[in-house]
């Protein structure tokens, strides 16, 4: 009886084992919060794997908690980005459940870069952390404080779901 229990337990452990990035056709959905100067944003993202270490995706953020003095309109608070990731968790070989993904993004506000990390606790659920920063802003004029929303360094944290 003990041997049967041991075999079932071992197979269960192997079955529950997760992987952070599968490669081609992998899909991830993230929900979290972005922290930045003058606002906290709700952030949602979707990434789709095109190759062993390459994915593309979209990210949308909406700034909440903006001080009234900024007079931020909807277009100041909202941002949408297309992004390209190099998923190099398997290259770094830290842990099978860990993925590190630097990349570039194109948004309504700027051309920028990001770097993030994901860790999966199970096959479908994990956490992420990400930093974003603009490389080139689309407006060369002096930006108002409201226009600086999503046009500055941001730090994000949240949950990630594997959709495979």
Order of alpha helices (4+ residues) and beta strands (2+ residues): alpha-beta-beta-beta-alpha-beta-alpha-beta-beta-beta-beta
